[in-house]
Amino acid sequence: MSAVFQGGVIMILSLILFENEFLNIVSISFTSLILTELLMVALEITTWHRYMIVAEVVTLLLYLTSMAFLPEYFAI
């Protein structure tokens, strides 16, 4: 249920703040979704293992790399 609330808040704020730029709405919404989910996973873990840390860091690095290689989708 919290994911529905988070998604709703992300979309409403994106539409309010960037109502005239659809590409920015999509990229900002998706970026905030990725970061929110990484944070939620990190907050739920009580015992960290090496592979969990690697998975979190690799996910973040892959997303940042995709932003660098696909600037037309992220308006960078």
N, C-alpha and C positions, 0 to 999 in steps of 0.2 A: 504494500500500500504506500510505503514511503517513496518508492520509485515513481509511482503515478503522480504523487504530489510534487516531487522534484522535477519531473518532466514537465508538468503543467506550469510550475513557476519559471522554469528555464524558457519555455516557449512564450509565455505571456510577457516576461521581461524583454526577451529578444524582439518581439513584435512591437512593444511600446518604444524601446530605445532605437530600433533600426527599421522602422516601418516602411521606408522608401527603398531599401536595398535588400532584395531577396537573397542574393548570394551571401551577404554578410549575416543575415539571419540564419541561414543553413550552417555556415561554417562556425559561427559563434555558438549556436545551439549544440552542434555536434562536439565541439571542443569542450564546452562546459559539461556535457554528458560524459565524455571520456574522463575528464578530471574528477568529476563527482563520483563516478563509479570506482575509480582507482582509490580515492579517499575513503569511500565506504568499505571497500575490501580491506584497506589498511586498518581501519577502525574496528572491524569485526574480528581480526586475527588476534588471538591472545598469545599464542606461542609461534614466534617467527622461526622459519627455517631458511636456510640459504637459498633454496630454490624459489621460495615465495618472494624474497627480496629481488632476486634476479628477474622473476616474472614481472614484478611491478616496474622495475627500472627498464627492462627491455620493452615493455608495452609503451611506456612513456617515450622512450627514444625512437621507437618505430613510428609512433604518431608524429613526433616532431620532425623526423626524417621525411615522412610522407608530406608534411606541410611544405618542406623545402623543395621536394621534387614535383609537387603539384600546386604551384603558386596560383594558377588560374582558378582553382577551386577555393582557395583561401584568401584571395585578394591581397597577397603579400607584395 
